[in-house]
Amino acid sequence: MDLPYEIEVMLTRPGMCLSEVSYDSAVAYLMGANMNCHGGILHGFQEWLMIKIDISTNLMWSELVLHFALPNSASPRDELAQLSDHKPLIAFLHQMLKEFWDERNEKGLRIIYLNYEKWLRKRDWYDPTSPKWFDWE
């Protein structure tokens, strides 16, 4: 199954859908579409990206894509601000979403989350009993 039509159009022809062809505008469009679908479009995307990039961070998915797209940058957000053409980054975002969407449709969200849990358990900082600050008694 392909990405939803409106998202596919925005990512392949951003000038048709966005008032400003920028990475952040594309992200805002995706976040709005995702909220309109009650989180169903991007459900599992951040976890899938963290495994793919193998990065331990609390950054949201849009920043993870930037880190993956600009791997040699000390500050991808600063580098983004210097770019005059964001179309290659939007195309990269499209590629990542298509890969995620294909895997999610082929294997299911359960497998994505099981893989994420396996990935988490390999981190030395991960504690499956967290958060410890809750006192349930």
ROTINU-837796 format. One record per residue: residue number from 1; z negated, y negated, x of N, C-alpha, C in turn. Coordinates in steps of 0.02 Angstrom, whole numbers, padded with zeros to 5 digits. Layout:
BEGIN
PT  seq     nup  nnorth   neast    caup  canorth  caeast     cup  cnorth   ceast
PT  NUM       Z       Y       X       Z        Y       X       Z       Y       X
...
This chain:
BEGIN
PT  seq     nup  nnorth   neast    caup  canorth  caeast     cup  cnorth   ceast
PT    1   00000   00058   00042   00000    00000   00000   00000  -00062   00044
PT    2   00041  -00110   00026   00047   -00172   00064  -00010  -00221   00047
PT    3  -00016  -00271   00090  -00062   -00326   00074  -00042  -00357   00007
PT    4  -00089  -00389  -00029  -00069   -00423  -00090  -00012  -00473  -00076
PT    5   00033  -00478  -00124   00094   -00517  -00116   00081  -00589  -00093
PT    6   00034  -00623  -00125   00020   -00693  -00109  -00003  -00701  -00036
PT    7  -00042  -00653  -00013  -00066   -00656   00057  -00008  -00642   00105
PT    8   00032  -00594   00088   00091   -00577   00130   00136  -00638   00136
PT    9   00149  -00672   00081   00192   -00732   00082   00160  -00787   00124
PT   10   00095  -00799   00115   00063   -00852   00153   00065  -00837   00228
PT   11   00054  -00775   00247   00052   -00758   00318   00121  -00756   00350
PT   12   00172  -00739   00312   00239   -00737   00340   00276  -00804   00335
PT   13   00259  -00844   00284   00289   -00910   00275   00235  -00961   00259
PT   14   00192  -00976   00307   00135   -01020   00293   00154  -01090   00269
PT   15   00212  -01114   00290   00233   -01181   00269   00246  -01186   00194
PT   16   00258  -01129   00161   00269   -01128   00089   00203  -01133   00050
PT   17   00148  -01112   00080   00085   -01106   00044   00031  -01153   00067
PT   18   00036  -01176   00128  -00017   -01217   00157   00006  -01289   00167
PT   19  -00037  -01336   00151  -00019   -01406   00161  -00016  -01423   00236
PT   20  -00054  -01386   00275  -00055   -01393   00348  -00049  -01323   00378
PT   21   00001  -01311   00418   00010   -01245   00448  -00037  -01241   00508
PT   22  -00097  -01218   00494  -00147   -01210   00547  -00184  -01145   00536
PT   23  -00213  -01120   00589  -00252   -01058   00586  -00309  -01066   00535
PT   24  -00344  -01123   00539  -00401   -01133   00494  -00379  -01138   00421
PT   25  -00321  -01166   00408  -00296   -01169   00339  -00279  -01099   00314
PT   26  -00250  -01058   00357  -00235   -00988   00338  -00299  -00950   00325
PT   27  -00350  -00961   00366  -00415   -00929   00356  -00446  -00951   00290
PT   28  -00443  -01016   00276  -00470   -01042   00213  -00434  -01011   00153
PT   29  -00369  -01005   00157  -00329   -00974   00103  -00353  -00902   00093
PT   30  -00359  -00865   00148  -00381   -00795   00143  -00452  -00789   00115
PT   31  -00496  -00834   00135  -00564   -00832   00110  -00565  -00847   00035
PT   32  -00524  -00894   00012  -00519   -00909  -00059  -00491  -00850  -00098
PT   33  -00438  -00819  -00073  -00409   -00761  -00106  -00459  -00703  -00108
PT   34  -00496  -00695  -00053  -00546   -00642  -00050  -00601  -00654  -00101
PT   35  -00624  -00716  -00107  -00676   -00731  -00156  -00650  -00721  -00226
PT   36  -00587  -00738  -00238  -00557   -00728  -00304  -00555  -00654  -00323
PT   37  -00552  -00611  -00272  -00552   -00538  -00283  -00621  -00508  -00271
PT   38  -00673  -00549  -00275  -00742   -00526  -00267  -00754  -00490  -00201
PT   39  -00721  -00514  -00148  -00731   -00486  -00082  -00692  -00423  -00067
PT   40  -00649  -00402  -00113  -00614   -00339  -00106  -00560  -00337  -00054
PT   41  -00530  -00394  -00039  -00473   -00394   00008  -00497  -00384   00080
PT   42  -00550  -00417   00099  -00573   -00415   00168  -00633  -00370   00179
PT   43  -00652  -00333   00128  -00710   -00289   00133  -00700  -00239   00190
PT   44  -00743  -00242   00241  -00739   -00198   00299  -00699  -00226   00357
PT   45  -00667  -00283   00348  -00624   -00311   00401  -00664  -00331   00463
PT   46  -00721  -00363   00453  -00761   -00384   00510  -00786  -00324   00550
PT   47  -00809  -00273   00516  -00833   -00212   00549  -00776  -00177   00587
PT   48  -00717  -00175   00556  -00659   -00144   00587  -00640  -00183   00651
PT   49  -00642  -00250   00647  -00626   -00291   00705  -00676  -00282   00762
PT   50  -00740  -00277   00745  -00790   -00270   00797  -00779  -00206   00836
PT   51  -00760  -00152   00803  -00745   -00089   00837  -00682  -00097   00879
PT   52  -00631  -00127   00850  -00566   -00134   00884  -00572  -00177   00947
PT   53  -00609  -00231   00942  -00618   -00276   00999  -00673  -00251   01045
PT   54  -00718  -00211   01018  -00777   -00187   01053  -00818  -00244   01079
PT   55  -00837  -00287   01032  -00877   -00346   01049  -00940  -00346   01006
PT   56  -00997  -00356   01037  -01060   -00359   01002  -01076  -00433   00990
PT   57  -01066  -00454   00928  -01076   -00524   00912  -01089  -00531   00838
PT   58  -01114  -00589   00819  -01124   -00603   00748  -01071  -00652   00722
PT   59  -01017  -00660   00759  -00963   -00704   00737  -00929  -00677   00675
PT   60  -00906  -00722   00632  -00870   -00699   00573  -00800  -00677   00593
PT   61  -00766  -00644   00547  -00701   -00612   00562  -00650  -00660   00589
PT   62  -00648  -00721   00564  -00597   -00769   00587  -00607  -00786   00661
PT   63  -00668  -00789   00684  -00682   -00802   00755  -00668  -00740   00797
PT   64  -00681  -00682   00769  -00665   -00619   00805  -00590  -00614   00817
PT   65  -00550  -00632   00767  -00477   -00631   00776  -00457  -00678   00832
PT   66  -00487  -00738   00834  -00472   -00785   00888  -00489  -00755   00956
PT   67  -00547  -00723   00962  -00567   -00693   01025  -00518  -00638   01046
PT   68  -00492  -00601   00997  -00445   -00548   01011  -00376  -00576   01029
PT   69  -00357  -00630   00994  -00291   -00661   01006  -00288  -00699   01072
PT   70  -00345  -00726   01093  -00350   -00767   01154  -00402  -00736   01201
PT   71  -00389  -00676   01226  -00440   -00639   01264  -00461  -00670   01330
PT   72  -00418  -00709   01360  -00435   -00738   01426  -00467  -00807   01421
PT   73  -00480  -00828   01360  -00508   -00895   01349  -00584  -00893   01351
PT   74  -00613  -00941   01387  -00686   -00948   01387  -00711  -00973   01320
PT   75  -00670  -01012   01286  -00688   -01038   01220  -00626  -01039   01175
PT   76  -00615  -00985   01139  -00556   -00982   01096  -00551  -01039   01046
PT   77  -00608  -01061   01020  -00608   -01116   00971  -00583  -01180   01004
PT   78  -00604  -01194   01066  -00579   -01253   01102  -00505  -01247   01117
PT   79  -00483  -01187   01136  -00412   -01176   01150  -00371  -01185   01087
PT   80  -00397  -01163   01031  -00362   -01172   00967  -00351  -01246   00953
PT   81  -00401  -01286   00967  -00396   -01358   00955  -00342  -01391   00997
PT   82  -00326  -01361   01055  -00275   -01388   01099  -00204  -01366   01081
PT   83  -00198  -01314   01041  -00132   -01288   01023  -00097  -01332   00972
PT   84  -00033  -01344   00982   00004   -01383   00933   00039  -01338   00882
PT   85   00049  -01275   00899   00082   -01228   00854   00036  -01169   00841
PT   86   00013  -01163   00779  -00032   -01109   00761   00004  -01048   00731
PT   87   00069  -01052   00724   00106   -00997   00694   00097  -00931   00731
PT   88   00095  -00930   00798   00083   -00865   00832   00014  -00837   00815
PT   89  -00037  -00879   00807  -00103   -00854   00789  -00104  -00829   00717
PT   90  -00068  -00863   00672  -00064   -00840   00603  -00027  -00772   00601
PT   91   00025  -00765   00642   00061   -00702   00646   00015  -00647   00674
PT   92  -00027  -00663   00722  -00074   -00615   00749  -00125  -00595   00696
PT   93  -00150  -00643   00658  -00195   -00629   00603  -00162  -00582   00553
PT   94  -00099  -00595   00538  -00061   -00553   00493  -00057  -00481   00519
PT   95  -00043  -00474   00583  -00039   -00408   00614  -00106  -00371   00609
PT   96  -00160  -00406   00622  -00227   -00376   00618  -00243  -00355   00546
PT   97  -00227  -00398   00499  -00240   -00382   00429  -00199  -00321   00406
PT   98  -00136  -00319   00427  -00094   -00262   00408  -00121  -00198   00438
PT   99  -00141  -00198   00501  -00170   -00138   00532  -00233  -00116   00495
PT  100  -00276  -00165   00481  -00338   -00150   00444  -00322  -00121   00375
PT  101  -00278  -00156   00339  -00261   -00136   00271  -00231  -00066   00270
PT  102  -00187  -00051   00318  -00157    00016   00322  -00210   00069   00335
PT  103  -00254   00055   00382  -00307    00104   00398  -00354   00113   00339
PT  104  -00371   00058   00307  -00416    00061   00249  -00385   00101   00192
PT  105  -00321   00092   00180  -00287    00129   00128  -00277   00202   00146
PT  106  -00266   00216   00210  -00255    00285   00232  -00320   00325   00235
PT  107  -00372   00295   00266  -00434    00332   00278  -00490   00315   00229
PT  108  -00488   00254   00203  -00540    00232   00157  -00594   00191   00191
PT  109  -00628   00151   00152  -00682    00109   00178  -00740   00150   00205
PT  110  -00753   00207   00175  -00808    00249   00198  -00800   00266   00271
PT  111  -00740   00285   00292  -00727    00303   00362  -00735   00242   00407
PT  112  -00711   00184   00384  -00720    00123   00424  -00793   00109   00435
PT  113  -00834   00115   00384  -00906    00102   00392  -00941   00157   00431
PT  114  -00919   00220   00425  -00948    00273   00466  -00932   00261   00540
PT  115  -00870   00241   00554  -00851    00224   00623  -00891   00165   00649
PT  116  -00902   00116   00606  -00942    00058   00625  -01014   00080   00641
PT  117  -01042   00124   00601  -01110    00148   00614  -01113   00185   00681
PT  118  -01063   00228   00694  -01061    00263   00759  -01057   00213   00816
PT  119  -01016   00161   00807  -01009    00109   00858  -01076   00074   00869
PT  120  -01110   00056   00813  -01174    00023   00818  -01225   00064   00856
PT  121  -01227   00129   00842  -01278    00173   00873  -01269   00179   00948
PT  122  -01210   00161   00974  -01199    00162   01046  -01222   00098   01080
PT  123  -01240   00048   01042  -01263   -00016   01070  -01337  -00010   01088
PT  124  -01355  -00033   01147  -01425   -00028   01168  -01471  -00073   01128
PT  125  -01444  -00125   01097  -01484   -00171   01058  -01495  -00149   00987
PT  126  -01458  -00098   00964  -01460   -00078   00894  -01522  -00036   00880
PT  127  -01555  -00052   00826  -01613   -00014   00803  -01601   00001   00729
PT  128  -01588   00064   00711  -01573    00080   00642  -01630   00066   00593
PT  129  -01691   00054   00619  -01747    00039   00575  -01753  -00036   00562
PT  130  -01710  -00076   00593  -01712   -00149   00582  -01691  -00164   00511
PT  131  -01710  -00219   00483  -01754   -00269   00512  -01827  -00249   00504
PT  132  -01864  -00257   00557  -01934   -00237   00557  -01980  -00289   00525
PT  133  -01955  -00347   00509  -01998   -00399   00482  -02015  -00390   00408
PT  134  -01981  -00343   00376  -01996   -00330   00305  -02058  -00289   00300
PT  135  -02102  -00309   00257  -02163   -00271   00243  -02158  -00247   00171
PT  136  -02139  -00185   00162  -02127   -00159   00095  -02190  -00135   00061
PT  137  -02246  -00134   00095  -02307   -00108   00065  -02349  -00162   00034
